[in-house]
Amino acid sequence: MVALAEAKGIRMKKNGRGYFGLCPFHDDHNPSLSVNPKTNLWQCFGCGKAGDVIRFIELFDQVDFKEAVNRLSDNGHATGKKPVKPKSPTQTASSPEPRPPRVLTAEQIRLFTRVIDFYHTAFGEDDRARVYLEGRGLKDKSLHAAYKTGFANGTLLNVLPQDGGITEQLQALGILNDKGHEFFYGCVVFPVFDENGDPCGLYGRRVEGMSEGAHHLYLAGERRGVFNWQAAKAHKELILTESIIDALTLIHAGINNVVPCYGVNGLIKDHIKLFKDQQPQTVYICFDADDPGRQAAQEVSASLQAEGIKTDIIDLPDGRDINDFFLLTPPAAGQAQSPAAGQAGPKEQFMALLPQSEAPAEANQPEPAETVNKTEFGFVLTRDGRTYEVRGLVKKETRLKATVKAVKGEGANRRVWPDTVDFYSARSRSALARGLRDLFGQDEATIDNDIQRLLTLAENYRHPEGQPEDKAPTMTEKERAEALRFLKNPEMFDEILTDYETLGYTGEEMNKLLCYIAAVSRKMEYPLSVMIQSRSAAGKSFLQDTTLAMMPEEDKTKYTRLTDQVLFYKGKDSLKHKILAIEELDGMNGAIYSIRSIQSSKKITIAYTGKDAATGEQDARENTVEGPIMVFITTTQVDIDGETASRFVFISVDESEEMTKKILTKQRQSHTMAGMVNKLKAEQIKKKHQNAGRLLKPLYVFNPYAELLTFTSKSLRARRDHTKYLNLILAVAYLFQHQRKTKTMTVEDRTIEYINVTLADIEKANQIAGEILGRTLDELPPPSKKLLLLIKEMCERHTRDATEEYHFTRRDIREFSGWSDFQIRTHIRQLEDLEYIYSVMGKRGKEYVYELVYDGGGEDGRPFLIGLIDTEELKQKAKAANIDGE
């Protein structure tokens, strides 16, 4: 693994028993890629990616498992083979011969050229790559035209012909991967040409926010060609940089005698051949001023000197690279001259471009005294008496926007310069710098250093989307103990029901339990959403409000009304694992579409146009809001459209006279001494449940009995209710996590925590589902209800001794009941619509044949649910299948 990382251009340094290097999968400045040579595994402590050599190739080369194994086998890294040490560019004739370079055919060269031209056109039409390079200080359009800068934005596949073998040819070149996807997707690309002007290589640099994967990409196989090879023929002194972007930075500044390597290990034999052929007087090596860069510069210098080429090393200030220098301190017009035009050598000219305050370490410039204080909405930086208040930070893709208020002096002498800045925009930073120089009366280098410090602090600021973090109130030890006691109570459901009574909501036990469980399920991968249906004044809002009062404040949001697209503009994580409560379905208007989308896809994304604060130009933007969420709605509507209904568990409030009497009794009780005591207890009860919700940690729940469960399949309604039933079981188990043994398992190098569903969880879920998901005979008019009971009696007589299901026709019903055909056709349709009976057959010209779904439950008017397995039967089946969920 160490050899493989170094072969990919990563400088590995031994530290203790392992090796560390810069991770290629994120913008890594401090080595966070760790390799354990004993296990031959790697892990990045910065981005969290980890795995073995195969996984490394999958991510680095963006290929699938099979192709990664093939590439490793070809390079001698497959299991059972001795790892091949990366070869030095100075291999002698006695060294093992590398694989011969790939020679492109004339047809491949033509196709390669067309791809480069297409990417160059895409660069001019799609602003994302241009904005990225402008953020790196490369704004000259003529520079991009001269070097054919391109952008692989995913549109190449749209113009490829469907025949002629073009796809296969592009795969052979490496432009497309084995799956037919663009290898450089999301990258700004720079072509490399040979001395004949034919393309021989391609380098890609990932544009931030486009896609995941390695930041630096090259065509597979041995690298060929030298970028800007013409400089070696035109100049006797050359600057050798670490990367192509560093080379373009110098060219942009007017220094043209530049040739880049391809990373710290990117000095190839074509470089050496070019230098030996052209015999430059000196090659000045200017790599990044970090440990890998300094070490690589020394090794490259030794390699070139071994070939008889004179070298010198340009030392940059600590932690900087060439692009960093010129981005922060652009040279004045005419300051940079071509080496051939001036008397000084390129090293002196290059160093002359650096401000005095940015001179190398030997200048011993003192660091400014500073203090940094974090505020609720940002931070305050003070440097040598200059104060900057930063707030409203918003980081999206290639933008880092904030409001900066610079303050000078106090009292009557206090002066303020407020501005909005995009730290990733050179134009925006320059505008800010002009105002700050006028305010503080400081030189350009001092203000540029201040802005660089502000940029670093803004990048490290942790509040997403510029919003304050949700801060859960701290618990006292007593409050924590009380919350844990509740979570560890085996009779937790009884305590929940008692607390609902104390808070003033009486009766309807299953409704209360379902609402509480669904609200808690917000922390799960698939939360339950609830819609309470009833007439006005039935108490649906009181049930919603009572449940919400028992949930943590930071985990819920309640609205009276939503506009159509308001959810699309929320913060990225503002709804994630939260409760979204809406007082009335009518208040949702067109927002029901966005709610359904985030319930199904767990996120919603909107693309819109906005004005850039720095440039004033309109640009395309997008905002993504992450889920999942638990949605809690009340409604008086009877007919809910199917798309919406399929995403909710429906609760019907008991509107009977008996329940009304209970409610009136409860209302009178609230005016007694006992009612006053309950009101005094209410706040403590709410706090107990809120703290308990904070102590429930996210973890996985698995149901080992799932394959033994049963559910009716004789109803289309079952397709949506079955999933709700299964998720209800998981939510019940999740609530009891502090009473279960937490287990761990490792999946693809990731360790997860989980608990198992128990038979007790299924029994409680069956009890709730039987009433909530069930149907009641009270929904039928008396004649339809009477016909259903007659059909049930008829079926029982015919199937008393039979083992198979009984099918019947309308004629069978007429003969048994004595009802007219008109009466039967009128009421049987309602029985079929409400899924009490099931149409087995029936088409135009053929008789209708039915099967009874109703099993006789709920004859007292209570709901019933068909097809749930009895827990005792489930226990016996689990024992026979040797399943133990404990």
HUCORJO-V992833 format. One line per field, one symbol per residue. ss: DSSP state (2 for helix, 1 for strand, 0 for the rest). phi: phi as a letter, one per 30 degrees, with the letter a starting at -180 (. if undefined). burial: + if it has 9 or more other ideal C-beta (glycine too) atoms within 8 Angstrom, else -. Layout:
ss->???
phi->???
burial->???
This chain:
ss->0222222000001110011110000000000011110000111100000110222222222000222222222200000000000000000000000000000002222222222222222222202222222220000022222200011100022220000002222222200100000100001111111000001111111100000000011100000000000222220011111002222222220000011100000000222222222200011111000022222222222222220000111000000002222222000000000022200002222222000222002220000001111100011111100111111111110011111111110022201111111100022222222222222200022222222222222222000222000000000022222222222000022222222222000000222222222222222000000111100000022222222220002221111000000222200000000111110022222222222222222011111111100000011111111100111111100000022220001111000022222222222220002222222222222222222222200001110002220000000002222222222222222220222000111110011111110022222222222222001022200222222222222222220000000011122222222000222222222222200011111000000011110000000000010000002222222222000000
phi->.ddddddcjcdcbdbicbbbadddcadcccebdcbcddchcbacdccidalcdddddeddchbdedddddddddcicdejcdecdedddceddddeddddddcddddddddeddddddddddddccdddddddddciccdddddddchebbccjcdddcdddbiideddddddjdcdddicddceicdcbdccdddicdbaacbcddeidadkddcbbddjddbibdidddddcbcbbcccdbddddddddddjccdbbcdcjdccdcdddddddddchddbcdcbcedbddddddddddedddddcicdbbcccdeeicbddeedddbdddeiddbdedccdddddddddddddedcdeeddhdddddbbbbdcdclabcbbhiccbccaidbcbhcbbcacccdbbibhdcdbbbcacbcdccddddddddddddddcicdddddddddddddddddddcddhicdddcdedcdeddddddddddcdecedddddddedddjccihdddddddddddddedcdbddcbbccaddidjddddddddddcceedcbbbbdbbdecdddcddecdcdhccccbdaedddhdddddddddddciabbbcacbcdddciddbdbbbccdcdbccbbcacdcccddddddcbccbcddcddddeddddddddddccdddddddddeddddddddddddddcdadbccdcedcdbadccadeddcdddddddddddddedcedcbddcbbcbhiccbcabcdcdddddddddddecdddccdddcdeddddddddddddddddceccccdccbcdddddddciddddddddcdddddddidbbddbkbejbddbbbdcdcjdiddjddbbcjddddddddddddddhcbdd
burial->+++++++++++++----++++++++--+--+++++++---++++----+++++++++++++++---+++-+++-+++-----------+--------------+---++-+++-++++++-++--+-+++++++++++----++--+++++++--++--+-----++-+++-+++++----+++++++++++++---++++++++++--+--++-++++---+++++++-++--+-++++++++++++++++++++++++++++++++-+++-+++---+-++++++++--+++++++-++-+++-+-+-++++-++--++++-+++++-+---+++++------++-++--+++-+++----------+-+--+--++++++--+++++++++++-+++++++++++-----+--+-+-+++-+++++-+++-+++-++---++++++++++++-+++-+-++++--------+---++-+++-++----+--+++-++++++++-+-+++++++++++++++--++++++++----++-+++-+++-+++--+++-+--+-+++++---+-++++++++++++-+++-++-++++++---++++-----+++----+-+-+-+++++++++++----+---++-+++++-+-----++-++-++--++----+--+--++--++++++++++++--+-+-+++--++-++-++--+-+++-++++++++++++++--+-+---------++++++++-+++++++++++++++++--+---++-+++++++++--++------+-+++-+++-++-+---+++-++-+++-++++++--------+++++++--++----++++-++-+--++-++----+-+-
